[in-house]
């Protein structure tokens, strides 16, 4: 292994030097990251972080966040086209368990949590047209972000400009895709603002897959000598039909059909949400920086599932949070320290009801309860410069999460009220060594924990909480290498994650589309990740992201079944993303390949999901006409018209694992700026 690593590092260094000798390019500024709670240089940070710039991925359709996650090693996404279930991303296996939405990961937008206090995240409130940059922190990060931080997506959106502007985008394509985006902004003295509207419509590849999303986003910024005050508001109004999962026989008969019960019961969901956030980024003494943030919102949700008893669910959610952090620089014992400490307080209240689903019509009330989630976290991290070449990071955090249900449906002569309070200490230690001005080695050990969400605590044997469901805990060990030249940035990471009580989803017969959860005793994840961002010359750029995963259950029994030694479902053994970009005189072309190995859809490893390789093409032209600019573009997904699955439902009841993806899909778009 040491010989192979040395050869690889040498080859990368020679490749960088050779490219620089052939083409003189401008020196690139060192990459800075903020996901580790304070601004650090990517090269010296002892953690695995990938930075994705949206401007380097033009002409994307923007249906989901998967296009920005594609060049991230260790990231695996499913469910791009079923908007009723939402994109399901995973980092190093965290997040793979859920059949909808984001689990096991913390998501931040402009420094404000999008993740709820119980650990669940819905990406439907994120307007992708404003996303400019994303930092992806791979691996356990609970020492920084608390509950459900198996990885972190720190998303940054466009800042309001000082110069007035207007932007209009429109797009259309296969699968009934239509999109309109409008944006205006400007500034006056110390104040700047923008307002953005998005409407997207999709008929879907399968029957009963129509979706419509509408969002309005506003941002206001006020600048002063003491800092910056930011106000953000977001409102959404979405509706999406759910075609459901198919059996293998149904896929063979007609890939485009919807599950029969999803048609009979008119499965769908509607969402209305409003969210407001206020953030103050201030300057302390000297180089010190601090942040204070507060957010609140409301979410109204209703869905119809593909069964009768209790098949219609709805809730009214109120959520809020406040947090702060301070980064202090000082000299201690001749060493430079950057000490960051802070707190997070979050709360949500869900008034949830379940009614019978009488073939799409609301029936009798079956459940009425208030669900609560409150979390408090305190953390401290110290970044210590041990010398010119060594950097040490130490972190500690304590979290307390309280989950409670107050049952108001007492006509069944049973009170399912109850509460769970879960606490945990998490720690992290990372050290990096600068091999040269362009290369570094690092090692990291960190822990994380993850409570079940309120929804996941549902009892499969009745109402209230599942009394046997425990939080999951993980211990991660990682070694890595980083290289950063003017024309090349690369990274190699090896890791092992040991988990206790990993949360595994399953379904029960007669409740299609609803998931319950249980704990696997012990499991282990071993992996390798490699990434490459290489500017070959001023016109050509190449990206590569490869990951090898060996994820296994160590101890796991469910009833009479023993799954020890079986592969953890939902994650392929290998993944590869490669992309080649060309740009000259405003014309750009991008060709990419996304490939993955086979994986299993069930704990017993009896349902094998074949691997796939999909090719995408993007082509566009930037035109400047006096003060206006136009950018027509075209995109083709699944260029070779391969058959594949857009989503696989883990441990699905009745063998309904599969959601087929579309064949070759073409879309066009036009962006105009004034």
C-alpha positions in Angstrom: 0.0 0.0 0.0 2.8 2.4 0.9 4.5 1.8 -2.5 1.2 2.4 -4.3 0.5 5.6 -2.4 4.0 6.9 -3.1 3.7 6.2 -6.8 0.3 7.9 -6.9 1.5 11.0 -5.1 4.5 11.2 -7.4 2.4 10.8 -10.5 0.0 13.6 -9.4 2.9 15.9 -8.6 4.6 15.2 -12.0 1.2 15.7 -13.8 0.7 19.0 -12.2 4.2 20.2 -13.1 3.9 18.9 -16.6 0.6 20.7 -17.1 2.1 23.9 -15.8 5.1 23.6 -18.1 2.9 23.3 -21.2 0.5 26.2 -20.4 1.1 29.2 -18.3 -1.9 29.9 -16.1 -2.7 32.3 -13.4 -1.9 31.3 -9.9 -5.0 30.1 -8.1 -5.8 31.4 -4.6 -5.7 28.8 -1.9 -9.1 27.2 -1.3 -10.8 28.3 1.9 -13.5 26.4 3.7 -16.0 27.3 6.4 -17.8 23.9 7.0 -15.5 23.2 10.0 -17.3 26.0 11.9 -14.5 28.6 11.1 -12.6 29.7 8.1 -9.6 27.4 7.4 -7.4 26.5 4.4 -8.6 23.3 2.7 -5.1 22.0 2.3 -4.3 22.1 6.0 -7.7 21.2 7.5 -7.4 17.6 8.9 -10.8 16.5 7.5 -12.3 15.3 4.2 -14.1 18.3 2.5 -15.1 18.7 -1.1 -16.0 22.1 -2.5 -18.4 22.3 -5.5 -18.8 25.6 -7.4 -22.1 25.9 -9.3 -20.6 28.1 -11.9 -18.4 25.2 -12.9 -21.4 23.1 -13.7 -23.4 25.2 -16.2 -26.6 24.1 -18.0 -27.8 21.8 -15.3 -31.5 21.2 -15.2 -31.7 22.0 -11.5 -34.4 19.5 -10.5 -32.5 18.3 -7.5 -29.1 18.7 -5.7 -27.7 15.5 -7.2 -25.9 17.3 -10.0 -23.8 19.3 -7.5 -23.1 16.1 -5.4 -22.0 14.1 -8.4 -18.3 15.1 -8.2 -18.1 14.4 -4.5 -16.4 11.0 -3.7 -18.4 9.0 -1.2 -21.7 10.7 -2.1 -24.5 8.5 -3.5 -27.9 9.9 -4.5 -31.2 8.4 -5.5 -34.7 9.6 -6.3 -34.1 12.5 -8.6 -37.5 12.2 -10.4 -40.0 11.3 -7.7 -40.5 14.7 -6.2 -43.0 13.3 -3.7 -40.2 11.3 -2.0 -37.5 13.9 -2.6 -33.8 13.4 -3.3 -32.1 10.9 -1.0 -28.4 11.7 -0.6 -25.9 9.6 1.4 -22.3 10.3 2.5 -20.2 7.3 3.4 -23.5 5.4 3.9 -25.1 8.0 6.2 -28.5 8.9 4.8 -29.0 5.7 2.8 -31.5 4.2 5.3 -34.4 6.5 4.6 -36.9 5.9 1.7 -37.5 9.6 1.4 -35.8 12.9 2.2 -32.5 13.4 4.0 -31.4 11.4 7.0 -28.2 11.2 8.9 -26.8 14.4 7.4 -26.8 18.0 8.5 -27.8 20.6 5.9 -27.0 24.3 6.3 -28.0 27.2 4.0 -26.0 30.4 4.4 -25.0 29.1 7.9 -28.6 28.4 9.1 -29.7 24.8 9.7 -32.2 23.4 7.2 -32.2 20.2 9.3 -34.9 19.9 12.0 -34.1 19.3 15.7 -34.9 15.6 15.4 -32.5 15.2 12.5 -34.7 15.1 9.5 -34.1 17.4 6.5 -36.3 18.2 3.5 -34.7 19.9 0.5 -37.9 21.1 -1.0 -37.4 24.5 0.6 -34.0 25.0 -1.2 -34.1 27.1 -4.4 -31.4 25.6 -6.5 -31.2 28.6 -8.8 -29.6 30.6 -6.1 -27.0 28.0 -5.0 -23.5 29.2 -5.8 -21.2 27.0 -3.7 -21.4 23.9 -1.5 -19.0 22.4 0.9 -19.4 18.8 1.6 -17.9 17.5 4.9 -17.6 13.8 4.5 -17.8 11.6 7.6 -19.0 12.0 11.2 -19.2 15.6 12.3 -21.3 15.5 15.5 -18.5 17.2 17.4 -19.3 20.3 15.3 -23.0 20.0 14.4 -24.6 17.6 16.9 -27.3 15.1 16.1 -27.5 13.3 12.7 -24.2 14.8 11.5 -22.8 11.8 9.6 -21.8 14.4 7.1 -22.5 18.0 6.4 -23.8 19.9 3.3 -22.9 23.6 3.8 -24.7 25.4 1.0 -24.1 29.1 0.1 -26.5 31.0 -2.1 -26.1 34.1 -4.1 -25.5 37.3 -2.2 -27.6 40.4 -3.1 -25.6 42.6 -5.5 -24.8 46.3 -5.1 -25.5 47.0 -8.8 -29.1 46.6 -10.0 -29.8 43.6 -12.3 -32.5 41.4 -13.5 -32.4 37.8 -14.7 -34.9 35.6 -16.4 -34.5 31.8 -17.1 -36.8 29.5 -18.9 -36.5 25.8 -19.7 -38.5 23.0 -21.3 -37.9 19.4 -22.2 -38.9 15.7 -22.0 -41.1 14.3 -19.3 -43.3 17.4 -19.4 -40.5 19.5 -17.9 -41.2 23.3 -17.8 -39.4 25.8 -15.7 -39.5 29.6 -15.2 -37.2 31.5 -13.0 -37.1 35.3 -12.4 -34.7 37.3 -10.2 -34.1 40.9 -9.5 -31.7 42.6 -7.2 -29.7 45.7 -6.4 -28.2 47.9 -3.7 -28.1 51.4 -2.3 -25.3 52.5 0.0 -25.1 50.0 2.8 -28.1 47.9 1.8 -28.6 45.3 -1.0 -31.4 42.9 -1.7 -32.6 40.3 -4.2 -35.9 38.6 -4.9 -36.2 35.3 -6.8 -39.2 33.3 -8.0 -39.2 29.7 -9.3 -41.9 27.6 -11.0 -41.1 24.0 -12.0 -43.5 21.5 -13.5 -42.8 17.8 -14.3 -45.1 15.1 -15.6 -42.6 12.4 -14.8 -41.4 9.3 -16.5 -44.1 7.0 -14.9 -47.8 7.4 -14.7 -49.1 9.3 -11.6 -45.8 11.2 -11.3 -46.8 14.8 -11.9 -45.2 17.4 -9.7 -45.3 21.2 -9.4 -43.1 23.3 -7.2 -43.3 27.1 -6.6 -41.0 29.1 -4.4 -40.3 32.7 -3.6 -37.0 33.7 -1.9 -35.9 37.1 -0.7 -32.5 38.2 0.8 -31.6 41.5 2.4 -28.1 42.5 3.5 -27.0 45.5 5.6 -23.3 46.2 5.9 -21.5 48.2 8.5 -18.0 48.5 10.0 -19.0 46.2 12.8 -20.3 43.4 10.6 -23.1 42.3 8.2 -26.7 41.7 9.0 -28.6 39.2 6.7 -32.3 38.6 6.4 -33.6 35.7 4.4 -37.2 34.6 3.7 -38.4 31.7 1.7 -41.9 30.4 0.9 -42.9 27.3 -1.1 -46.1 25.7 -2.4 -45.6 22.2 -3.8 -47.7 19.3 -4.9 -46.4 15.9 -6.2 -47.9 12.6 -7.0 -46.2 9.4 -6.0 -46.2 6.5 -8.5 -44.8 4.1 -5.8 -42.5 1.2 -6.0 -42.9 -1.8 -8.4 -42.1 -5.4 -8.1 -39.6 -7.0 -10.5 -42.5 -8.6 -12.5 -44.2 -5.2 -12.8 -41.0 -3.6 -14.0 -40.6 -6.3 -16.7 -44.3 -5.9 -17.8 -44.3 -2.0 -18.0 -41.6 0.2 -16.5 -43.7 3.3 -16.8 -46.7 2.1 -14.8 -47.6 3.2 -11.3 -48.1 0.8 -8.5 -51.8 -0.2 -8.6 -52.5 0.8 -5.0 -50.9 4.2 -5.6 -53.4 4.8 -8.3 -56.4 3.5 -6.3 -55.6 5.6 -3.3 -54.4 8.6 -5.3 -51.0 8.8 -3.5 -49.5 12.3 -3.3 -48.3 15.0 -1.0 -48.8 18.8 -0.7 -46.5 21.1 1.2 -46.7 24.8 2.1 -43.9 26.3 4.1 -42.6 29.7 5.2 -39.2 30.3 6.7 -37.4 33.3 8.0 -33.8 33.6 9.1 -31.7 36.5 10.6 -27.9 36.2 10.8 -25.4 38.7 12.1 -21.7 38.1 11.1 -19.6 40.3 13.3 -16.0 41.4 13.7 -14.5 40.9 17.2 -11.2 42.1 18.5 -8.4 41.8 15.9 -8.9 38.8 13.7 -11.7 37.4 15.9 -15.1 36.7 14.2 -18.5 35.7 15.6 -21.9 34.8 14.3 -25.4 35.0 15.9 -28.4 33.5 14.1 -32.1 33.0 14.6 -34.7 31.3 12.4 -38.3 30.3 12.6 -40.9 28.9 10.2 -44.1 27.0 9.6 -44.8 23.9 7.5 -48.1 22.5 6.5 -47.9 19.0 5.1 -50.5 16.4 3.9 -50.1 13.2 2.0 -52.1 10.2 0.9 -50.4 6.8 1.1 -51.4 3.6 -0.7 -53.4 1.9 2.0 -56.7 2.6 3.8 -56.4 2.5 7.6 -54.5 5.6 8.6 -53.4 6.2 5.0 -53.8 9.9 5.1 -51.4 11.9 7.2 -51.1 15.6 7.9 -49.3 17.9 10.3 -48.9 21.5 11.1 -45.3 22.3 12.1 -43.8 25.2 14.0 -40.1 25.3 14.2 -37.4 27.7 15.4 -33.8 27.9 16.4 -31.1 30.2 17.8 -27.4 29.7 17.7 -24.1 31.5 18.0 -20.3 30.9 17.8 -17.1 32.9 18.4 -13.7 32.3 17.0 -10.9 33.7 19.1 -7.2 33.9 18.2 -4.4 34.0 20.8 -0.9 32.8 21.6 -0.5 30.2 24.4 2.8 28.6 25.4 4.3 29.9 22.2 1.6 28.2 20.0 -1.1 29.9 17.9 -4.6 28.9 18.8 -7.9 29.6 17.1 -10.5 28.7 19.7 -14.1 28.4 18.4 -17.0 27.8 20.8 -20.7 28.1 20.5 -24.2 26.8 21.1 -27.3 25.6 19.2 -30.9 25.6 20.5 -33.6 24.2 18.3 -37.3 23.3 18.7 -40.2 21.9 16.6 -43.8 21.2 17.3 -45.9 19.0 15.0 -49.7 18.7 15.3 -50.1 15.4 13.5 -53.2 13.5 12.4 -53.9 10.3 10.6 -57.2 9.6 8.8 -58.3 6.6 6.7 -57.7 6.9 3.0 -60.9 6.0 1.3 -59.6 5.7 -2.3 -58.3 9.3 -2.1 -61.1 10.7 0.1 -60.4 11.5 3.8 -62.1 9.1 6.2 -62.3 8.5 9.9 -59.7 10.0 12.3 -57.2 7.4 13.5 -54.5 9.4 15.3 -54.3 12.9 16.8 -51.2 13.9 18.7 -48.7 16.7 19.3 -45.1 15.7 18.6 -42.2 17.7 20.1 -38.5 17.8 19.5 -36.1 20.0 21.4 -32.3 20.0 21.1 -29.5 21.8 22.9 -25.9 21.6 22.0 -22.6 23.2 23.3 -19.3 22.8 21.5 -15.7 23.9 21.6 -12.9 23.4 19.1 -9.3 24.4 19.2 -7.2 24.7 16.0 -3.5 24.7 17.1 -0.6 25.5 14.9 2.2 23.3 16.3 4.7 24.7 13.9 5.2 25.5 10.3 4.1 22.1 9.2 1.9 20.7 11.9 -1.7 21.6 12.7 -3.8 20.0 15.5 -7.6 20.2 15.8 -9.4 19.2 19.0 -13.1 19.3 19.5 -15.8 18.4 22.1 -19.5 18.7 22.1 -22.5 17.8 24.3 -26.0 17.4 23.0 -29.4 16.8 24.6 -32.3 15.8 22.4 -35.8 15.4 23.9 -38.5 13.8 21.7 -42.1 13.7 23.1 -45.6 12.8 22.0 -48.9 14.0 23.6 -51.7 11.7 22.5 -55.1 13.5 22.0 -56.8 10.6 20.4 -58.2 8.7 23.4 -61.3 7.2 21.8 -59.3 4.0 21.3 -59.1 3.8 25.2 -55.3 4.0 25.1 -53.0 6.8 25.9 -49.8 6.6 23.7 -48.2 9.7 25.2 -44.5 9.4 26.1 -41.1 11.0 25.8 -37.5 10.1 25.2 -34.5 12.2 26.3 -31.2 11.3 24.6 -27.8 12.8 25.5 -24.4 12.3 24.1 -20.8 13.5 24.3 -18.9 13.6 21.0 -15.2 14.3 20.4 -12.9 14.8 17.5 -9.2 14.9 17.0 -7.4 15.7 13.7 -3.8 16.3 12.9 -2.2 17.4 9.6 1.4 17.5 8.4 2.5 19.7 5.5 4.7 17.6 3.3 5.4 20.6 1.0 3.7 23.9 0.2 1.4 21.9 -2.1 0.8 18.6 -0.2 -0.3 17.5 3.2 -1.1 14.3 5.1 -3.8 14.1 7.8 -5.3 11.8 10.3 -8.7 12.1 12.1 -10.7 10.3 14.7 -14.2 11.4 15.4 -17.5 10.2 16.9 -21.1 10.9 16.0 -24.6 10.1 17.1 -28.0 10.0 15.5 -31.4 9.9 17.1 -34.4 8.5 15.3 -36.6 11.3 13.9 -40.1 11.7 15.3 -41.5 10.0 12.2 -39.0 7.1 12.5 -40.0 6.5 16.2 -43.4 5.4 15.0 -44.4 2.1 16.6 -45.1 -0.7 14.0 -47.2 -2.5 16.6 -49.4 0.4 17.5 -49.4 4.1 18.4 -46.8 6.2 20.3 -43.1 5.6 20.2 -41.3 2.4 19.4 -40.0 1.6 22.9 -37.1 -0.6 21.6 -35.6 1.9 19.1 -32.2 3.3 20.2 -30.0 6.1 18.8 -27.1 5.1 16.5 -23.5 5.9 17.4 -20.4 5.9 15.2 -16.6 6.0 15.6 -14.6 7.0 12.6 -10.9 6.7 11.9 -9.5 8.3 8.8 -6.2 8.9 7.0 -5.8 11.2 4.0 -3.6 13.0 1.6 -4.3 16.4 -0.1 -2.6 18.2 -3.0 -3.2 21.7 -4.2 -1.4 23.3 -7.1 -2.4 26.1 -9.4 -3.9 23.8 -11.9 -4.6 20.6 -9.9 -6.4 19.8 -6.7 -6.6 16.2 -5.5 -7.5 14.2 -2.5 -7.2 10.6 -1.2 -8.9 9.3 1.9 -9.0 5.9 3.7 -11.5 5.4 6.5 -13.1 2.9 8.8 -16.4 3.6 10.6 -17.7 1.4 13.4 -21.4 1.8 14.3 -23.6 0.6 17.1 -27.4 0.3 16.7 -27.4 1.5 13.1 -30.9 2.6 12.1 -32.4 0.3 9.4 -35.7 1.0 7.6 -38.3 -1.6 6.8 -41.9 -1.8 5.7 -44.8 -4.0 6.7 -47.5 -5.5 4.6 -50.6 -3.5 4.1 -48.9 -0.1 4.6 -47.1 0.5 1.3 -45.0 3.6 1.3 -44.7 3.9 5.1 -41.4 3.0 6.8 -40.6 1.8 10.3 -37.1 1.4 11.8 -35.1 -1.0 13.9 -31.5 -1.2 15.1 -28.7 -3.3 13.7 -26.4 -4.3 16.6 -23.0 -3.6 15.1 -21.9 -2.7 11.6 -18.7 -1.6 9.9 -17.9 0.6 6.9 -14.5 0.5 5.2 -13.8 2.8 2.3 -11.5 4.6 0.0 -12.1 7.9 -1.8 -10.2 9.6 -4.6 -11.0 13.0 -6.2 -9.3 15.0 -8.9 -10.0 18.5 -10.3 -7.5 19.2 -13.0 -7.3 22.2 -15.3 -5.4 20.8 -18.2 -5.1 24.2 -19.9 -7.2 27.4 -20.1 -9.9 25.6 -22.1 -10.1 22.1 -20.8 -10.9 20.8 -17.3 -11.3 17.3 -15.9 -13.0 15.9 -12.8 -12.8 12.5 -11.3 -14.4 11.1 -8.2 -14.0 7.4 -7.2 -15.1 5.5 -4.1 -14.7 2.0 -3.0 -17.1 0.8 -0.2 -17.1 -2.3 1.9 -20.0 -2.0 4.3 -21.0 -5.0 6.4 -23.2 -6.0 9.3 -21.1 -7.4 12.1 -23.9 -8.3 14.6 -27.5 -8.0 13.5 -30.4 -10.3 14.3 -34.1 -9.6 13.4 -36.4 -12.3 14.7 -35.1 -15.6 13.5 -32.9 -14.0 10.8 -29.1 -13.5 11.4 -27.7 -10.9 9.0 -24.1 -10.9 10.3 -21.6 -10.7 7.5 -24.2 -9.4 5.0 -23.7 -6.2 3.1 -25.5 -3.1 4.3 -28.3 -2.5 1.7 -28.6 0.7 -0.4 -25.0 1.5 -1.1 -23.0 0.3 -4.1 -19.6 -1.3 -3.7 -17.9 1.1 -6.1 -18.8 4.5 -7.6 -17.2 6.5 -10.4 -17.9 10.0 -11.7 -15.8 11.5 -14.5 -16.4 14.7 -16.4 -14.5 16.6 -19.2 -15.3 20.3 -19.7 -14.4 22.6 -22.6 -14.9 26.3 -22.7 -13.7 28.9 -25.2 -15.0 32.3 -26.4 -18.2 31.7 -24.4 -19.0 28.3 -25.8 -18.9 25.4 -23.4 -19.3 21.6 -23.6 -19.5 19.1 -20.9 -19.5 15.3 -21.1 -19.9 13.2 -17.9 -20.1 9.6 -16.8 -21.8 8.4 -13.6 -21.3 4.7 -12.9 -22.0 2.6 -9.9 -21.6 -1.0 -8.9 -24.4 -3.3 -7.9 -25.9 -3.2 -4.4 -28.6 -5.0 -2.4 -32.1 -3.8 -1.6 -32.7 -5.8 1.5 -30.9 -6.8 4.7 -30.8 -10.5 3.7 -29.0 -9.6 0.4 -31.5 -11.6 -1.6 -32.5 -8.7 -3.9 -29.6 -7.7 -6.2 -29.8 -4.4 -7.9 -27.6 -4.3 -11.1 -25.0 -1.7 -11.6 -25.4 1.1 -14.1 -23.4 3.7 -16.2 -25.1 6.8 -17.4 -23.7 9.5 -19.7 -24.8 13.1 -19.7 -24.0 15.9 -22.2 -24.3 19.7 -21.7 -23.8 22.4 -24.4 -24.2 26.1 -24.2 -23.1 29.5 -25.4 -22.7 32.8 -23.5 -23.5 35.8 -25.6 -22.9 39.4 -24.6 -25.1 42.1 -26.3 -24.1 45.5 -25.0 -25.4 45.5 -21.3 -27.4 42.3 -21.8 -26.3 38.7 -21.8 -28.0 35.6 -23.2 -27.1 32.0 -22.6 -29.0 29.3 -24.5 -28.1 25.7 -23.5 -29.1 22.1 -24.1 -28.7 19.1 -21.9 -29.1 15.4 -22.6 -29.4 12.9 -19.7 -28.9 9.2 -20.1 -27.4 9.8 -23.6 -27.2 6.1 -24.5 -30.8 5.4 -23.4 -29.9 2.8 -20.7 -32.4 1.2 -18.5 -31.8 1.8 -14.8 -33.5 2.5 -11.5 -33.9 6.1 -10.3 -34.6 4.8 -6.8 -34.6 1.6 -4.8 -36.8 1.3 -1.7 -34.8 -0.5 1.0 -36.6 -3.5 2.6 -39.8 -2.7 0.8 -42.9 -4.7 1.6 -44.4 -7.0 -1.0 -41.2 -6.8 -3.1 -41.9 -3.3 -4.3 -38.3 -2.2 -4.3 -38.0 -0.5 -7.7 -38.7 2.9 -9.2 -37.5 2.8 -12.8 -35.7 5.9 -14.3 -36.3 7.5 -17.6 -34.5 6.8 -20.9 -32.8 9.5 -22.9 -34.1 12.8 -21.8 -33.5 16.1 -23.5 -34.1 19.6 -22.2 -33.3 23.1 -23.4 -33.0 26.4 -21.6 -32.4 30.1 -22.0 -30.9 32.5 -19.4 -31.1 36.3 -20.0 -29.5 38.9 -17.7 -30.0 42.6 -17.8 
